[in-house]
Amino acid sequence: MVVRIQSVHFTADQKLIDFIQKKMDKLDTFYDRVVDADVYLKLENTNTRENKIVEIKVNVPGNDLVVKKIASSFEEATDLCTEVLSRQLRKEKEKVKMA
């Protein structure tokens, strides 16, 4: 799967990029028709610890799945996003099987 990672107003280190790529590659096991994905990493200007935003947009034929999560680390937010996406991809696969 082609994954485009964009960090807004900061530079993501290679370790974080590799972590995200690994998590996104696992999504192929749930639904093999995924075309590509866009991952946006953002820092929110707040006083709370939970200020890291990960937004993932996955393109599948006929649909776009978008998930946005806020957490105290980018890794935690990525985990939350991929959990939700795995459920959505399973549902999408079931819809295709029914049709």
C-alpha positions as CSV (number, residue, x, y, z in Angstrom):
1,M,0.0,0.0,0.0
2,V,1.3,3.5,-0.8
3,V,1.3,5.6,2.3
4,R,1.9,9.4,2.1
5,I,2.9,10.9,5.4
6,Q,2.7,14.6,5.9
7,S,3.8,16.3,9.1
8,V,2.3,19.8,9.5
9,H,4.7,22.5,10.8
10,F,7.3,20.0,12.1
11,T,9.6,17.3,10.8
12,A,8.8,13.7,11.7
13,D,11.7,11.5,12.6
14,Q,12.4,8.3,10.6
15,K,11.4,6.1,13.6
16,L,7.9,7.5,13.7
17,I,7.5,7.2,9.9
18,D,8.6,3.6,10.0
19,F,6.2,2.9,12.8
20,I,3.3,4.4,10.9
21,Q,4.2,2.5,7.7
22,K,4.3,-0.8,9.6
23,K,0.9,-0.1,11.1
24,M,-0.6,0.8,7.8
25,D,0.8,-2.2,6.0
26,K,-1.1,-4.4,8.5
27,L,-4.4,-3.0,7.3
28,D,-3.8,-4.8,4.0
29,T,-4.7,-8.1,5.8
30,F,-8.2,-6.9,6.5
31,Y,-9.1,-5.7,3.0
32,D,-6.8,-6.1,0.0
33,R,-8.4,-3.5,-2.2
34,V,-6.9,-0.5,-0.4
35,V,-5.5,1.8,-3.1
36,D,-3.5,4.2,-0.9
37,A,-3.5,6.2,2.3
38,D,-2.7,9.7,3.4
39,V,-1.5,10.3,7.0
40,Y,-1.5,13.8,8.5
41,L,0.4,14.5,11.7
42,K,-0.4,17.7,13.4
43,L,0.5,19.4,16.7
44,E,-2.3,21.3,18.4
45,N,-1.5,24.5,20.4
46,T,-3.1,23.6,23.7
47,N,-2.0,23.4,27.3
48,T,-3.1,19.7,27.6
49,R,-0.8,16.8,27.1
50,E,-3.1,15.3,24.5
51,N,-2.2,17.6,21.7
52,K,-1.0,15.2,18.9
53,I,-3.4,14.7,16.1
54,V,-3.2,11.9,13.6
55,E,-5.7,11.9,10.7
56,I,-5.7,9.0,8.2
57,K,-7.6,8.9,4.9
58,V,-7.7,5.5,3.3
59,N,-8.8,5.3,-0.4
60,V,-10.7,2.1,-1.3
61,P,-12.7,1.7,-4.6
62,G,-15.9,3.7,-4.3
63,N,-15.2,5.1,-0.9
64,D,-12.9,7.1,1.3
65,L,-12.4,6.1,5.0
66,V,-11.3,9.0,7.3
67,V,-10.3,8.6,10.9
68,K,-9.0,11.4,13.2
69,K,-7.7,10.8,16.7
70,I,-6.0,12.9,19.4
71,A,-3.6,11.5,21.9
72,S,-0.5,12.3,24.0
73,S,1.8,10.7,21.5
74,F,1.7,10.1,17.7
75,E,2.2,6.4,18.2
76,E,-0.8,6.1,20.5
77,A,-3.0,8.2,18.1
78,T,-1.8,6.0,15.2
79,D,-2.8,2.8,17.1
80,L,-6.2,4.2,17.8
81,C,-6.7,5.2,14.2
82,T,-5.6,1.8,12.8
83,E,-8.0,0.0,15.2
84,V,-10.9,2.0,13.9
85,L,-9.8,1.6,10.3
86,S,-9.4,-2.2,10.7
87,R,-13.1,-2.4,11.8
88,Q,-14.2,-0.1,9.0
89,L,-12.2,-2.1,6.4
90,R,-13.8,-5.4,7.6
91,K,-17.3,-3.8,7.2
92,E,-16.3,-2.6,3.7
93,K,-15.2,-6.1,2.8
94,E,-18.5,-7.5,4.0
95,K,-20.4,-5.0,1.9
96,V,-18.5,-6.0,-1.2
97,K,-19.1,-9.7,-0.4
98,M,-22.9,-9.1,-0.1
99,A,-23.1,-7.2,-3.4
